[in-house]
Amino acid sequence: MTCTEFISLLDDLIDNSAASSIRAEIEAHMHECEHCEVVFNTTRKTIEIYRSHDIYELPNDLRERLHSAIMTRCKKGC
Amino acid sequence: MSTIQSIAEENEQHPDVALVERVRGGDVSAYDELVRKYERQIFRIAQHITQNREDAEDVMQDAFLKAYEKLDQFQGNAKFYTWLVRIAVNESLMRLRKRRTGKMVSIDEDLETEEGTVPRDLADWAPDPEQNYNQSELAEILRKTIQGLPQGFRVVFALRDVEGLSTEETAETLGLSVPAVKSRLLRARLQLRERLSRYFKKKTGQAVPQEAGLN
């Protein structure tokens, strides 16, 4: 497997959606290729960081204000 | 997944369906529950697309009001959340169009970039690299980095990876094919990784030697 082929299958590896035969090939490549291992680990970490940090947090006071505005209009039939 | 398990899951009603039924029956408090359940996600999605706090506030309100008005059109076999997300995505794009004085805005724009799928920065990251920044610095880095992505990649990454929609749901929500979502997701992930490397890689002296590239 080349690095280009590895990259094209990277998402399947990250999302656990690769067929087991392909998965074995991908993992074998990663054991031999330090760079692809880095790309895999850092891409997985990228996703994990974005998932675990809410970069657009809705502050509670704003949330309450918007929530009330929505419900007031719904109660009036919008 | 076993057949028995999948049949059981198909028959199991999503709790939102019961809430939607109550709203349709005139119980507004059930809608209160639905709004409370999803308001953070809808606000976040609107921010990802509009990149503007005021717009995101408007989109969030408009999306919930529109969903309420159109609840009769909601098909019980679809997930209420993905249906709501689709409304929010459309509202966000409309809001962008207004800002750009009527210029068409679509999730297909800015995709010509050739910055694509060949990783260039191959240095390993520090262990727990986010620990090197305080919360507000980190949030700023993450915002700045994702804002640099083309719109059509950013929205796919936001729905699929941040909000946890499946590939199929993301495709349906955005009106894209599944292969298009997969292709954009891979490029989005790799571009974000590349850009974050600048902040997160091991300091000089710890880096992996880079004399050999990818084959």
Interface residues (C-beta under 8 A of the other chain):
Chain A: T2 C3 T4 I7 S8 L10 D11 I14 C33 E34 H35 C36 V38 V39 N41 T42 T43 K45 T46 I47 I49 Y50 R51 H53 D54 I55 Y56 E57 L58 L62 R63 L66 H67 A69 I70 M71 R73 C74 K75 C78
Chain B: V28 Y31 D32 V35 R36 E39 R40 F43 R44 Q47 H48 A56 E57 M60 Q61 F64 L65 Y68 E69 T117 V118 P119 L122 A123 D124 W125 P129 E130 L138 A139 L142 R143 I146 F157 D161 V162 G164 K182 L185 L186 R189 L190 L192 R193 L196 S197 F200 V208 A212 G213 L214 N215
